[in-house]
């Protein structure tokens, strides 16, 4: 098939998608052809659409489901065409995949609805020849048996990644990481309400109109989950600093550091500052927060976030902690090292990264984490506390890293009550997993600097 492809520059000038399926196809097209991310693209499209809550939920299911199972769906389509469906252009491919997901992975969607909307969309976008091809191939597909979700998920990621996931956490947990979660796993997005905000202009969280439809989190104080609704930054209260958009597992990791009022604390890999903001609230005006990131641009974003939240600016440095400690002071009470990683713990929410990782990435990033921890330990006095966090479950980035820094850092049970409630009394390391905790997956380990 042939046809001109939509330009990325025209995205925002396109009319909002008129249906859940059309919206999902637009998201799938951009993720597969433009290296976009599902979550950001879906949020943008939902924010522009007038779809009701039911259709928003369907668009979310289709967008994530297609990207999650694309490697299992496409061979089934391709096998039904004499010349191979893979000759289709990217936009047609996206519509075929959205229809195929409905036919092979969903039970309550009528086959004729899935087929007809894809065919009519391609008739408008690519003409009658492409529409006729789509109609023929999808009708054949509708006669085939459904996919087995566990088998489809296993085949939907590279073989090396599946093997590493199973080796690290077992097959059941690996399937949960890929999206085969039970009722405990939440859909949608998460925020952190700031009930004890230091910003006088922040409205009372109880007055926020969207709070009634939010589900309280189970791990982190102030965490709330919302149904798919687009960009949460458009919700009332965001501009005034009433809440932070932050996944509940990430919130819990920041709480697990155990920062106390008056302490000097470092967020060593601060990024855009969501965890930093929580730490700033914990140490309070009598404390001192330092933030560091190798990217000055991220620190600029962090400063903007602190201004939105009405928080005093932290002490800021841009030091590559894999190389040394630079100008960072060596008298921190606590250090948070949220190390760069493969992000394998976010596969449920970011399924597109499975095919963007290489087999060498876990070992490379694990070595980087060892260097980060070794230098971060130098910023603590003997007995000072350090929390190691990665949003990964792969041993090369988790246990293997811990083993390599034990000569510098001594395991120390979690101190924060929020951490002990989840990890258990006396524990010093913990994994959050989607099918157990309903969050992204994280590996967290607590230490103190050896004398």
C-alpha positions as CSV (number, residue, x, y, z in Angstrom):
1,X,0.0,0.0,0.0
2,X,1.1,3.6,-0.4
3,X,0.1,7.0,0.6
4,X,1.5,10.2,2.1
5,X,2.2,10.1,5.8
6,X,1.0,12.8,8.2
7,X,3.7,15.2,9.3
8,X,4.5,15.4,13.0
9,X,4.4,19.2,12.7
10,X,0.7,18.9,11.8
11,X,-0.3,16.9,14.9
12,X,-1.8,19.8,16.9
13,X,-3.5,21.2,13.9
14,X,-5.4,18.0,13.2
15,X,-9.0,18.0,14.5
16,X,-9.4,16.0,17.7
17,X,-10.1,12.3,17.2
18,X,-13.8,11.7,16.9
19,X,-13.8,8.2,18.4
20,X,-11.8,6.0,20.8
21,X,-10.5,3.9,18.0
22,X,-9.4,6.8,15.9
23,X,-7.6,8.3,18.9
24,X,-5.8,5.1,19.6
25,X,-4.7,4.7,16.0
26,X,-3.3,8.1,16.1
27,X,-1.3,7.3,19.3
28,X,-0.1,4.0,17.9
29,X,1.0,5.6,14.6
30,X,3.1,8.2,16.5
31,X,4.7,5.7,18.9
32,X,5.7,3.3,16.1
33,X,6.8,5.7,13.5
34,X,8.0,8.7,15.5
35,X,9.5,7.1,18.6
36,X,7.0,8.9,20.8
37,X,5.9,7.6,24.2
38,X,2.5,6.2,24.7
39,X,1.7,8.0,28.0
40,X,2.7,11.5,26.7
41,X,1.0,11.1,23.3
42,X,-2.2,9.6,24.8
43,X,-2.4,12.4,27.4
44,X,-2.1,15.0,24.7
45,X,-4.7,13.5,22.5
46,X,-7.1,12.9,25.4
47,X,-6.6,16.5,26.5
48,X,-7.8,17.6,23.1
49,X,-10.7,15.3,22.8
50,X,-14.4,15.5,23.8
51,X,-14.8,11.8,24.4
52,X,-16.8,10.7,27.4
53,X,-15.2,8.7,30.3
54,X,-16.1,5.3,28.8
55,X,-14.5,6.1,25.4
56,X,-11.4,7.6,27.1
57,X,-11.0,4.3,28.9
58,X,-11.4,2.4,25.7
59,X,-8.8,4.6,23.9
60,X,-6.4,4.0,26.8
61,X,-6.9,0.3,26.6
62,X,-6.4,0.2,22.9
63,X,-3.3,2.5,22.9
64,X,-1.5,0.6,25.5
65,X,-2.7,-2.8,24.4
66,X,-1.6,-2.5,20.8
67,X,1.9,-1.2,21.8
68,X,2.2,-3.9,24.4
69,X,1.3,-6.7,22.0
70,X,2.4,-5.3,18.6
71,X,5.1,-8.1,18.2
72,X,2.4,-10.7,18.7
73,X,-0.4,-9.0,16.7
74,X,1.5,-8.2,13.5
75,X,2.6,-11.7,12.6
76,X,-1.0,-12.8,12.7
77,X,-2.0,-10.0,10.3
78,X,1.1,-10.5,8.1
79,X,0.3,-14.2,7.6
80,X,-3.1,-13.4,6.1
81,X,-1.8,-11.5,3.2
82,X,-0.1,-13.1,0.2
83,X,2.3,-10.3,-0.2
84,X,2.6,-9.6,3.5
85,X,0.7,-7.0,5.5
86,X,4.1,-5.5,6.4
87,X,4.1,-3.7,3.1
88,X,1.5,-1.3,4.4
89,X,2.4,2.2,5.3
90,X,2.7,3.2,9.0
91,X,-0.7,4.9,9.3
92,X,-2.5,2.0,7.8
93,X,-0.5,-0.3,10.0
94,X,-1.7,1.6,13.1
95,X,-5.4,1.2,12.1
96,X,-4.9,-2.5,11.3
97,X,-3.2,-3.1,14.7
98,X,-6.0,-1.3,16.6
99,X,-8.6,-3.5,14.9
100,X,-6.5,-6.6,15.4
101,X,-6.2,-6.0,19.1
102,X,-9.9,-5.7,19.5
103,X,-10.5,-8.9,17.5
104,X,-7.8,-11.0,19.2
105,X,-7.4,-9.6,22.7
106,X,-10.8,-8.1,23.7
107,X,-14.0,-10.1,24.4
108,X,-16.7,-7.4,24.6
109,X,-16.0,-5.5,21.3
110,X,-18.2,-6.6,18.4
111,X,-16.1,-7.7,15.5
112,X,-18.1,-5.8,13.0
113,X,-17.5,-2.5,14.9
114,X,-13.8,-3.0,15.1
115,X,-13.6,-3.9,11.4
116,X,-16.0,-1.3,10.0
117,X,-14.3,1.7,11.8
118,X,-10.8,0.7,10.7
119,X,-12.0,0.2,7.1
120,X,-13.9,3.5,7.0
121,X,-11.0,5.3,8.5
122,X,-8.6,3.9,5.9
123,X,-11.1,4.7,3.1
124,X,-11.0,8.4,4.1
125,X,-7.2,8.4,4.7
126,X,-5.9,6.1,2.0
127,X,-8.7,5.5,-0.5
128,X,-10.8,2.5,-1.6
129,X,-8.0,0.1,-2.5
130,X,-6.4,0.2,0.9
131,X,-9.8,0.0,2.6
132,X,-10.7,-3.1,0.6
133,X,-7.4,-4.8,1.5
134,X,-8.0,-3.9,5.2
135,X,-11.6,-5.3,5.0
136,X,-10.4,-8.6,3.6
137,X,-7.6,-9.2,6.0
138,X,-9.5,-8.2,9.1
139,X,-12.5,-10.4,8.2
140,X,-10.1,-13.3,7.9
141,X,-8.6,-12.4,11.2
142,X,-12.0,-12.3,12.9
143,X,-12.4,-16.0,12.3
144,X,-9.2,-16.9,14.1
145,X,-8.9,-17.9,17.8
146,X,-8.1,-15.2,20.4
147,X,-4.6,-14.7,21.6
148,X,-3.5,-16.3,24.9
149,X,-2.5,-13.3,26.9
150,X,0.5,-14.9,28.8
151,X,1.9,-16.3,25.6
152,X,1.3,-13.1,23.7
153,X,3.0,-11.1,26.3
154,X,6.0,-13.4,26.3
155,X,6.4,-13.2,22.6
156,X,5.8,-9.4,22.6
157,X,9.2,-8.5,24.1
158,X,12.7,-9.5,22.9
159,X,13.8,-12.9,24.0
160,X,16.8,-11.6,26.0
161,X,14.5,-9.3,28.0
162,X,12.0,-12.0,28.8
163,X,14.7,-14.3,30.0
164,X,16.2,-11.5,32.2
165,X,12.8,-10.6,33.7
166,X,12.0,-14.3,34.5
167,X,15.5,-14.8,36.0
168,X,15.1,-11.7,38.2
169,X,11.6,-12.0,39.5
170,X,10.0,-15.2,38.2
171,X,7.5,-15.8,35.3
172,X,4.4,-14.6,37.1
173,X,5.9,-11.3,38.2
174,X,7.4,-10.9,34.7
175,X,3.9,-11.2,33.2
176,X,2.7,-8.7,35.7
177,X,5.4,-6.2,34.7
178,X,4.3,-6.6,31.1
179,X,0.6,-5.9,31.8
180,X,-1.0,-9.2,32.9
181,X,-1.9,-7.7,36.2
182,X,-4.9,-8.5,38.5
183,X,-7.4,-6.2,40.1
184,X,-4.8,-4.6,42.4
185,X,-3.1,-2.9,39.5
186,X,-4.5,0.6,38.8
187,X,-5.2,2.2,35.5
188,X,-4.9,5.9,34.8
189,X,-2.6,8.4,36.4
190,X,-1.5,9.4,39.9
191,X,-1.0,12.6,41.8
192,X,0.3,13.6,45.2
193,X,-1.8,16.1,47.1
194,X,0.1,18.6,49.2
195,X,-2.0,18.9,52.4
196,X,0.7,20.5,54.4
197,X,1.8,22.8,51.6
198,X,4.1,25.7,52.5
199,X,2.5,27.8,49.7
200,X,-0.1,30.1,51.0
201,X,-1.8,30.4,47.6
202,X,-2.5,26.6,47.4
203,X,-6.2,25.8,47.6
204,X,-7.5,23.3,50.2
205,X,-7.2,19.9,48.4
206,X,-10.6,18.9,49.7
207,X,-12.2,21.6,47.4
208,X,-10.6,20.2,44.2
209,X,-13.6,19.2,42.0
210,X,-11.9,16.1,40.5
211,X,-11.0,14.6,43.9
212,X,-14.4,12.8,44.1
213,X,-13.5,10.5,41.2
214,X,-10.0,9.8,42.5
215,X,-9.0,6.6,44.3
216,X,-6.7,7.0,47.3
217,X,-3.4,5.2,47.1
218,X,-2.3,2.5,49.5
219,X,1.4,3.1,49.9
220,X,2.1,6.8,50.0
221,X,0.4,9.5,52.0
222,X,-1.4,11.9,49.7
223,X,-1.4,9.7,46.7
224,X,-4.5,9.6,44.5
225,X,-5.2,7.7,41.3
226,X,-7.4,9.2,38.6
227,X,-9.1,7.5,35.6
228,X,-7.7,8.3,32.1
229,X,-8.3,12.0,31.6
230,X,-5.6,13.5,29.5
231,X,-2.9,15.9,30.8
232,X,-3.3,16.2,34.6
233,X,-1.6,19.5,34.5
234,X,-4.8,20.9,33.1
235,X,-6.7,20.0,36.2
236,X,-7.8,22.7,38.7
237,X,-5.2,23.3,41.3
238,X,-2.1,22.4,39.3
239,X,-1.1,26.0,38.5
240,X,-1.5,26.9,42.2
241,X,0.7,24.0,43.4
242,X,-2.0,21.9,45.0
243,X,-0.6,18.7,43.7
244,X,2.3,17.0,41.9
245,X,1.9,14.6,39.0
246,X,3.8,11.6,40.3
247,X,3.3,7.8,40.2
248,X,2.6,6.3,43.6
249,X,5.6,4.0,43.7
250,X,7.9,7.0,43.0
251,X,6.2,8.8,45.9
252,X,6.8,5.9,48.2
253,X,10.5,5.8,47.3
254,X,10.9,9.4,48.3
255,X,9.1,8.8,51.6
256,X,11.4,5.7,52.2
257,X,14.4,8.0,52.5
258,X,13.0,9.0,55.9
259,X,14.0,12.7,55.6
260,X,13.3,14.7,58.8
261,X,12.8,18.4,59.5
262,X,16.0,20.3,59.8
263,X,18.2,17.7,58.0
264,X,20.6,18.4,55.1
265,X,19.5,16.1,52.3
266,X,20.8,15.5,48.8
267,X,18.8,14.2,45.8
268,X,21.7,13.0,43.8
269,X,19.9,12.3,40.5
270,X,17.1,14.8,40.9
271,X,15.8,14.9,37.3
272,X,12.7,17.2,37.0
273,X,12.3,17.3,40.8
274,X,9.1,15.4,41.8
275,X,10.9,13.5,44.5
276,X,13.0,16.5,45.4
277,X,9.8,18.5,46.1
278,X,8.6,15.9,48.5
279,X,12.0,15.9,50.2
280,X,11.9,19.7,50.5
281,X,8.5,19.5,52.2
282,X,9.9,16.9,54.6
283,X,13.1,18.8,55.7
284,X,11.0,22.0,56.0
285,X,12.4,25.6,56.3
286,X,14.8,24.5,59.0
287,X,16.4,21.9,56.8
288,X,18.6,22.2,53.7
289,X,17.9,20.4,50.4
290,X,20.6,19.9,47.8
291,X,19.7,18.7,44.3
292,X,22.1,17.4,41.6
293,X,21.7,16.2,38.1
294,X,24.2,15.8,35.2
295,X,21.7,17.7,33.0
296,X,21.5,21.4,33.6
297,X,18.2,21.5,31.5
298,X,16.6,19.1,34.0
299,X,17.6,21.4,36.8
300,X,16.0,24.3,35.1
301,X,12.8,22.3,34.9
302,X,13.2,21.4,38.6
303,X,13.5,25.1,39.5
304,X,10.3,25.9,37.6
305,X,8.5,23.1,39.5
306,X,9.7,24.5,42.8
307,X,8.4,27.9,41.9
308,X,5.0,26.4,40.9
309,X,4.8,24.7,44.3
310,X,5.8,27.8,46.2
311,X,8.9,26.0,47.7
312,X,12.1,27.8,48.4
313,X,14.8,27.1,45.8
314,X,17.1,24.2,46.8
315,X,20.9,24.4,46.5
316,X,21.6,23.2,43.0
317,X,24.6,21.5,41.4
318,X,25.3,19.8,38.0
319,X,27.9,17.2,38.8
320,X,28.5,13.9,37.0
321,X,28.6,11.7,40.0
322,X,30.0,8.8,38.0
323,X,33.2,10.9,37.8
324,X,33.5,12.6,41.2
325,X,31.7,14.7,43.7
326,X,32.6,18.2,42.4
327,X,31.4,21.0,44.6
328,X,28.9,19.0,46.5
329,X,29.4,19.2,50.3
330,X,30.4,16.1,52.2
331,X,28.2,16.5,55.3
332,X,24.8,15.2,54.1
333,X,22.5,13.5,56.7
334,X,20.8,11.5,53.9
335,X,21.3,11.0,50.2
336,X,18.8,9.7,47.7
337,X,20.4,8.0,44.6
338,X,17.6,7.4,42.1
339,X,19.9,6.0,39.5
340,X,19.4,6.0,35.7
341,X,18.3,2.5,34.6
342,X,16.5,0.6,31.8
343,X,13.1,1.4,33.2
344,X,12.1,-2.2,33.1
345,X,9.9,-1.6,36.1
346,X,7.7,0.8,34.0
347,X,7.0,-1.6,31.2
348,X,3.3,-1.8,32.1
349,X,3.0,2.0,31.7
350,X,5.7,2.4,29.0
351,X,5.5,-0.8,26.9
352,X,7.3,0.9,24.0
353,X,10.6,0.8,25.8
354,X,10.8,-3.0,25.5
355,X,11.9,-2.7,21.9
356,X,14.2,0.3,22.5
357,X,16.5,-1.5,24.9
358,X,19.6,-3.4,24.0
359,X,20.9,-6.5,25.7
360,X,24.0,-4.6,26.8
361,X,22.0,-1.9,28.6
362,X,21.4,-3.5,32.0
363,X,25.1,-4.3,32.6
364,X,26.2,-0.8,31.4
365,X,23.7,1.0,33.6
366,X,24.5,-1.3,36.5
367,X,28.1,-0.3,36.3
368,X,27.1,3.4,36.2
369,X,25.0,2.9,39.3
370,X,28.0,1.4,41.2
371,X,30.0,4.5,40.3
372,X,27.1,6.8,41.4
373,X,26.8,5.0,44.7
374,X,30.5,4.9,45.4
375,X,30.8,8.7,44.9
376,X,27.5,9.5,46.7
377,X,28.8,7.6,49.7
378,X,31.7,10.1,50.0
379,X,29.1,12.8,50.6
380,X,28.0,11.2,53.9
381,X,29.7,11.2,57.3
382,X,30.1,7.7,58.8
383,X,26.7,6.5,59.7
384,X,24.9,8.8,57.3
385,X,22.0,7.2,55.4
386,X,21.7,6.5,51.7
387,X,18.8,5.1,49.7
388,X,19.4,3.4,46.4
389,X,16.4,3.4,44.0
390,X,15.9,2.1,40.5
391,X,12.7,1.7,38.5
392,X,14.0,-1.7,37.3
393,X,13.8,-5.3,38.4
394,X,16.8,-6.7,36.5
395,X,19.4,-8.2,38.8
396,X,22.2,-6.5,36.9
397,X,20.8,-3.2,38.0
398,X,19.6,-4.3,41.5
399,X,21.2,-7.1,43.6
400,X,24.4,-7.1,41.5
401,X,24.9,-3.4,42.1
402,X,24.3,-3.8,45.9
403,X,26.9,-6.6,46.1
404,X,29.5,-4.4,44.5
405,X,29.1,-1.5,47.0
406,X,28.9,-3.4,50.3
407,X,32.5,-2.5,51.1
408,X,31.4,1.1,51.3
409,X,27.8,0.9,52.4
410,X,26.3,-1.2,55.2
411,X,22.7,-2.5,54.9
412,X,20.4,-0.6,57.3
413,X,16.7,-1.4,57.9
414,X,14.3,1.2,56.6
415,X,13.6,3.9,59.2
416,X,10.5,5.6,57.6
417,X,7.2,4.2,58.8
418,X,5.9,4.4,55.2
419,X,8.7,2.1,54.1
420,X,8.5,-0.3,57.0
421,X,4.7,-0.7,56.4
422,X,5.4,-2.1,53.0
423,X,8.8,-3.8,53.3
424,X,8.3,-5.2,56.8
425,X,10.1,-4.5,60.1
426,X,13.8,-5.0,60.0
427,X,14.0,-5.1,56.2
428,X,16.6,-3.1,54.3
429,X,15.6,-3.8,50.7
430,X,12.3,-4.1,48.9
431,X,10.7,-4.6,45.5
432,X,7.5,-2.9,44.5
433,X,5.6,-5.0,41.9
434,X,2.5,-4.1,39.9
435,X,0.5,-7.2,40.7
436,X,1.2,-6.8,44.4
437,X,1.3,-3.1,45.0
438,X,-0.5,-1.7,42.0
439,X,2.4,0.6,41.1
440,X,5.3,0.6,38.7
441,X,8.1,-1.8,39.8
442,X,11.0,-0.5,41.9
443,X,14.0,-1.9,43.7
444,X,14.9,0.0,46.8
445,X,17.8,-0.6,49.2
446,X,18.7,1.3,52.4
447,X,22.3,1.8,53.7
448,X,24.5,3.8,56.0
449,X,28.1,4.7,55.2
450,X,30.6,2.4,56.8
451,X,33.1,4.0,59.2
